[in-house]
């Protein structure tokens, strides 16, 4: 069984979109495979519930076509109102969904503890996290490719309810749940990541779970073991990651990594920014320019969204400033990328296939950041012993 082709259904056929998509067929195929993994593979929650949850994500993030698409796929209408569900388990799941969707940087270990006390299983937590993150990725693929075509998409109204994270400050306490020292500033240093949700032990992994992240270099990573609780989605996600960021094609790898670091700054993910800032430096040899991006300070609203992304591109050369600006606008909660942002890059010689690479790299980090921020927390490296 396969779901409908979400990208094919929602991206109008046009020469620019067709060329950009055709340049990266593996990204297109694996994005659909992730959706098949969510909605056409048996999960621990009903498909109608998952379709409704995806529609809610699309509404929060302003994608009218995607919200309508999920409703048309059989979303449970009882879950589509503005109020939280009366059922206690569904209410906890929707509260988790709202955090991951709207303000992932404000998620805490206590939020995960509340889910566990309420009887929500680790498999359910990871499933909802992956659903939100994968849908957030598709929202930005659709918005980005529409901008390549010179279009903007019809907006969806956000749910009227208030996320219970609204007005929180980001937790920058000194220690993780295990007592490790946490980073409080952006860095190119190699950090660790500590999960808040139990990951399967290596010896307990099924062959399907092992296969879901076999394409990744860090095969015993606690992060991938945790995500293997939904193996079909993780396998597609691993393939998208490799297809977007590996290989010398289209947009230079340094600039794909730069886009990932920009998205991580917008979403306030210190861990992901450290990884991809380091890779951008390795590929470009422009450590000072990458540090300038990391040092940029963003004012944030009550949902921890930047009120202005302009500081991110300050001080960069013309090309990097245009890339940073486009990636930052695509990464906002309700993507604000406009055709003019991409026309600026076209004037610098960036063709549609390379613009597609920029969209894909940025959109992927709407996915990656949301998982890293809400399923665990970063920690500084273990000090070397003498």
VMD Tcl script that draws the C-alpha trace (Angstrom):
set ca {
  {0.00 0.00 0.00}
  {1.22 3.53 -0.76}
  {-0.14 6.92 0.17}
  {-0.88 9.49 -2.48}
  {2.18 11.34 -3.78}
  {2.08 14.35 -1.49}
  {4.65 16.37 -3.42}
  {3.25 15.38 -6.80}
  {-0.26 16.29 -5.70}
  {0.67 19.67 -4.28}
  {3.46 20.96 -6.51}
  {1.95 22.25 -9.71}
  {3.73 20.98 -12.81}
  {6.01 23.70 -14.11}
  {9.38 23.70 -15.85}
  {11.27 25.14 -12.89}
  {9.79 22.77 -10.31}
  {10.12 19.76 -12.61}
  {13.78 20.51 -13.31}
  {14.65 21.06 -9.65}
  {12.87 17.87 -8.57}
  {14.29 15.82 -11.43}
  {17.82 16.82 -10.39}
  {17.39 14.99 -7.06}
  {15.09 11.98 -7.65}
  {16.28 10.20 -4.50}
  {15.17 13.11 -2.32}
  {11.73 13.06 -3.96}
  {11.40 9.28 -3.65}
  {12.52 9.12 -0.04}
  {10.30 12.02 1.04}
  {7.39 9.97 -0.26}
  {8.80 6.86 1.46}
  {8.78 8.74 4.78}
  {5.11 9.59 4.26}
  {4.38 5.96 3.34}
  {6.18 4.96 6.54}
  {3.94 7.23 8.58}
  {0.57 6.72 6.94}
  {0.68 3.44 4.98}
  {2.62 1.33 7.49}
  {0.77 0.06 10.60}
  {1.62 2.26 13.56}
  {0.77 2.35 17.26}
  {-1.86 5.03 16.57}
  {-4.69 4.95 13.98}
  {-4.01 6.39 10.54}
  {-6.96 8.80 10.81}
  {-5.43 10.20 14.00}
  {-2.05 10.63 12.34}
  {-3.57 12.35 9.32}
  {-5.38 14.77 11.65}
  {-2.18 15.44 13.56}
  {-0.33 16.21 10.31}
  {-3.13 18.60 9.30}
  {-2.72 20.39 12.65}
  {1.03 20.75 12.06}
  {0.35 22.21 8.61}
  {-2.14 24.67 10.12}
  {0.30 25.85 12.79}
  {2.95 26.33 10.09}
  {0.63 28.10 7.66}
  {0.48 25.61 4.77}
  {-3.09 25.69 3.48}
  {-2.57 23.14 0.67}
  {-0.87 20.62 2.96}
  {-3.50 20.99 5.70}
  {-6.26 20.42 3.13}
  {-4.38 17.46 1.65}
  {-4.21 15.65 5.00}
  {-7.87 16.33 5.71}
  {-8.71 14.80 2.32}
  {-6.67 11.68 3.17}
  {-9.12 10.78 5.94}
  {-8.09 12.86 8.96}
  {-10.28 12.26 12.02}
  {-12.58 15.33 12.04}
  {-13.01 15.10 15.81}
  {-9.36 16.15 16.24}
  {-9.39 19.13 13.90}
  {-10.99 21.71 16.19}
  {-9.13 24.48 17.97}
  {-9.57 23.04 21.47}
  {-7.48 20.28 22.99}
  {-9.16 16.85 22.99}
  {-11.18 15.82 26.03}
  {-9.61 12.35 26.05}
  {-6.61 12.54 28.40}
  {-4.22 10.49 26.24}
  {-5.06 12.37 23.06}
  {-4.74 15.64 24.94}
  {-1.19 14.74 26.03}
  {-0.28 13.74 22.48}
  {-1.62 16.99 21.03}
  {0.22 19.02 23.67}
  {3.41 17.20 22.66}
  {2.60 17.85 19.00}
  {2.14 21.57 19.68}
  {5.52 21.83 21.43}
  {7.42 20.03 18.66}
  {5.60 22.03 15.98}
  {5.59 25.56 17.38}
  {8.35 25.97 19.96}
  {10.67 22.96 19.96}
  {13.46 24.89 21.70}
  {11.15 25.35 24.70}
  {10.60 21.63 25.20}
  {11.98 20.16 28.42}
  {12.64 16.83 30.07}
  {9.70 17.60 32.33}
  {7.42 17.61 29.27}
  {8.58 14.09 28.46}
  {8.11 13.05 32.09}
  {4.48 14.25 31.97}
  {3.90 12.11 28.88}
  {5.34 9.04 30.58}
  {3.25 9.57 33.72}
  {0.18 9.86 31.50}
  {0.84 6.44 29.97}
  {2.25 7.62 26.64}
  {4.80 5.05 25.50}
  {8.23 5.79 24.04}
  {7.04 4.38 20.70}
  {4.12 6.84 20.68}
  {6.35 9.77 21.67}
  {8.83 9.06 18.88}
  {6.03 8.46 16.36}
  {4.44 11.86 17.04}
  {7.84 13.54 17.07}
  {8.69 12.03 13.68}
  {5.28 12.90 12.27}
  {5.62 16.55 13.30}
  {9.21 16.77 12.11}
  {8.58 15.08 8.75}
  {5.51 17.24 8.12}
  {7.52 20.36 9.01}
  {10.03 19.26 6.36}
  {7.31 18.89 3.72}
  {5.82 22.29 4.61}
  {9.16 23.86 3.68}
  {9.74 21.74 0.59}
  {6.37 22.92 -0.70}
  {7.00 26.56 0.23}
  {10.52 26.47 -1.19}
  {9.59 24.92 -4.52}
  {6.65 27.32 -4.86}
  {9.12 30.19 -4.40}
  {11.36 28.67 -7.11}
  {8.28 28.87 -9.35}
  {7.74 32.51 -8.38}
  {4.67 31.68 -6.28}
  {3.57 31.79 -2.66}
  {1.12 29.23 -1.29}
  {-2.30 29.95 0.26}
  {-2.00 30.27 4.03}
  {-3.82 28.23 6.64}
  {-5.06 29.84 9.85}
  {-3.26 28.57 12.94}
  {-5.28 26.80 15.65}
  {-6.80 29.31 18.07}
  {-5.50 27.59 21.19}
  {-2.42 28.71 23.11}
  {0.48 26.23 23.27}
  {1.33 25.65 26.91}
  {4.96 26.54 26.15}
  {3.98 30.10 25.23}
  {5.88 32.58 27.35}
  {8.47 30.12 28.62}
  {12.14 31.00 28.52}
  {14.58 28.51 27.06}
  {16.16 26.29 29.70}
  {19.86 27.15 29.80}
  {20.51 25.49 33.15}
  {24.01 24.28 33.73}
  {23.47 20.50 33.80}
  {21.67 17.80 31.82}
  {19.38 15.24 33.47}
  {22.45 13.04 33.95}
  {24.57 15.82 35.46}
  {26.66 16.61 32.39}
  {27.53 20.24 31.73}
  {25.34 21.81 29.03}
  {26.49 24.31 26.41}
  {24.92 27.71 26.82}
  {26.33 29.31 23.66}
  {26.72 28.36 20.03}
  {30.00 26.68 19.18}
  {31.82 24.68 16.52}
  {32.98 22.31 19.24}
  {31.89 18.67 18.98}
  {29.05 18.19 21.47}
  {27.28 15.13 22.84}
  {23.52 14.50 22.87}
  {21.67 13.01 25.87}
  {18.22 11.44 25.24}
  {15.18 12.09 27.43}
  {13.34 9.05 26.05}
  {14.66 5.51 26.41}
  {16.38 4.15 23.30}
  {16.45 0.42 22.58}
  {19.69 -1.25 23.61}
  {21.90 -2.33 20.75}
  {21.37 -6.03 21.48}
  {17.59 -5.56 21.46}
  {17.34 -3.98 18.00}
  {15.41 -5.91 15.37}
  {16.94 -6.42 11.90}
  {14.47 -3.82 10.57}
  {15.63 -1.30 13.16}
  {19.31 -1.95 12.40}
  {18.62 -1.53 8.69}
  {16.79 1.78 9.31}
  {20.05 3.58 10.09}
  {22.61 1.30 8.44}
  {23.33 4.04 5.88}
  {24.63 6.35 8.61}
  {28.23 6.35 9.78}
  {27.40 6.53 13.51}
  {25.58 3.19 13.56}
  {25.60 2.77 17.36}
  {24.36 6.29 18.02}
  {21.81 6.51 20.82}
  {19.96 9.06 18.68}
  {19.47 6.63 15.80}
  {18.61 3.79 18.16}
  {15.90 6.01 19.65}
  {14.49 6.98 16.24}
  {14.50 3.33 15.17}
  {11.33 2.96 17.23}
  {9.65 4.02 13.94}
  {12.01 2.23 11.54}
  {10.29 2.85 8.20}
  {10.41 6.61 8.75}
  {13.99 6.56 10.00}
  {15.16 4.55 6.97}
  {13.67 7.12 4.59}
  {15.01 9.98 6.70}
  {18.53 8.52 6.65}
  {18.36 8.24 2.86}
  {17.13 11.84 2.47}
  {19.95 13.08 4.72}
  {22.59 11.34 2.59}
  {21.01 12.41 -0.70}
  {20.83 16.06 0.34}
  {24.19 16.53 2.03}
  {26.59 14.08 0.38}
  {27.95 14.33 -3.12}
  {29.41 17.20 -5.10}
  {26.43 18.43 -7.06}
  {24.48 21.64 -7.55}
  {24.87 23.96 -4.59}
  {28.35 23.49 -3.09}
  {28.41 21.26 -0.01}
  {29.72 24.11 2.13}
  {26.60 26.12 1.32}
  {24.26 23.20 1.99}
  {25.90 22.85 5.39}
  {25.64 26.62 5.88}
  {21.89 26.40 5.24}
  {21.61 23.64 7.85}
  {23.43 25.82 10.40}
  {21.14 28.76 9.58}
  {18.01 26.66 10.11}
  {19.47 25.49 13.41}
  {20.01 29.08 14.51}
  {16.43 30.02 13.63}
  {15.11 27.00 15.56}
  {17.68 27.57 18.36}
  {19.27 24.11 18.20}
  {22.78 24.47 19.60}
  {23.62 20.81 18.95}
  {22.70 20.73 15.23}
  {24.28 24.13 14.65}
  {27.57 22.88 16.10}
  {27.64 19.86 13.78}
  {26.81 21.69 10.59}
  {28.78 24.84 11.34}
  {31.80 22.59 11.76}
  {31.04 20.90 8.43}
  {30.53 24.27 6.71}
  {33.93 25.36 7.98}
  {35.57 22.13 6.82}
  {34.09 22.47 3.33}
  {34.63 26.22 2.93}
  {37.67 26.99 5.13}
  {35.75 30.10 6.27}
  {35.73 29.54 10.01}
  {35.49 33.25 10.85}
  {32.40 33.70 8.66}
  {30.77 30.65 10.21}
  {31.56 31.95 13.69}
  {29.96 35.27 12.72}
  {26.73 33.41 11.91}
  {26.86 31.49 15.19}
  {27.43 34.67 17.19}
  {24.41 36.48 15.73}
  {21.79 37.23 18.38}
  {18.07 36.96 17.58}
  {15.23 38.61 19.47}
  {12.44 36.09 20.06}
  {8.70 36.27 20.67}
  {6.56 34.36 23.19}
  {6.78 31.19 21.05}
  {10.56 31.59 20.79}
  {10.36 32.54 17.11}
  {12.78 35.18 15.81}
  {11.16 38.56 15.37}
  {13.76 39.40 12.71}
  {16.25 37.09 10.97}
  {18.33 39.89 9.42}
  {21.14 39.65 12.03}
  {22.05 36.20 10.70}
  {23.35 37.52 7.37}
  {25.09 40.63 8.74}
  {28.73 40.86 7.73}
  {28.65 38.06 5.15}
  {29.68 38.49 1.53}
  {26.95 38.95 -1.06}
  {26.47 35.28 -1.93}
  {26.56 33.93 1.61}
  {24.29 36.74 2.80}
  {21.73 35.81 0.15}
  {21.93 32.10 1.07}
  {21.64 32.84 4.79}
  {18.69 35.16 4.24}
  {16.81 32.66 2.06}
  {17.43 29.75 4.44}
  {16.41 31.82 7.46}
  {13.11 32.91 5.91}
  {12.30 29.33 4.88}
  {12.98 28.19 8.47}
  {10.56 30.50 10.27}
  {7.54 28.83 11.89}
  {5.29 29.98 9.05}
  {7.83 30.04 6.20}
  {8.37 33.55 4.89}
  {10.59 32.74 1.91}
  {9.52 34.85 -1.08}
  {10.40 34.55 -4.77}
  {12.48 37.73 -4.40}
  {14.86 35.93 -2.03}
  {15.60 33.39 -4.76}
  {15.77 36.00 -7.53}
  {18.60 37.55 -5.52}
  {20.46 34.23 -5.74}
  {19.66 33.77 -9.43}
  {21.31 37.15 -10.06}
  {24.44 35.64 -8.47}
  {24.41 32.67 -10.87}
  {22.53 30.09 -8.79}
  {20.34 27.94 -11.07}
  {17.06 26.19 -10.22}
  {18.68 22.84 -9.44}
  {21.00 24.52 -6.93}
  {18.05 26.46 -5.49}
  {16.37 23.09 -5.01}
  {19.43 21.94 -3.07}
  {19.14 25.01 -0.84}
  {15.46 24.29 -0.22}
  {16.13 20.62 0.51}
  {19.02 21.29 2.91}
  {17.08 23.94 4.81}
  {13.82 21.98 4.91}
  {15.58 18.88 6.24}
  {16.59 20.82 9.33}
  {13.01 21.68 10.16}
  {12.94 17.89 10.69}
  {16.31 17.32 12.37}
  {16.13 20.26 14.79}
  {12.69 19.30 16.08}
  {13.85 15.82 17.01}
  {17.09 16.92 18.65}
  {15.40 19.71 20.63}
  {12.44 17.76 22.02}
  {13.75 14.22 22.55}
  {16.95 15.14 24.38}
  {19.52 17.82 25.11}
  {23.14 18.68 24.25}
  {26.10 18.23 26.57}
  {29.67 19.47 26.42}
  {32.40 16.92 25.59}
  {33.79 14.80 28.37}
  {37.01 16.53 29.55}
  {40.12 14.70 28.46}
  {41.91 12.86 31.27}
  {45.66 13.10 31.69}
}
mol new
graphics top color blue
foreach p $ca { graphics top sphere $p radius 0.5 }
foreach p [lrange $ca 0 end-1] q [lrange $ca 1 end] { graphics top cylinder $p $q radius 0.2 }
display resetview
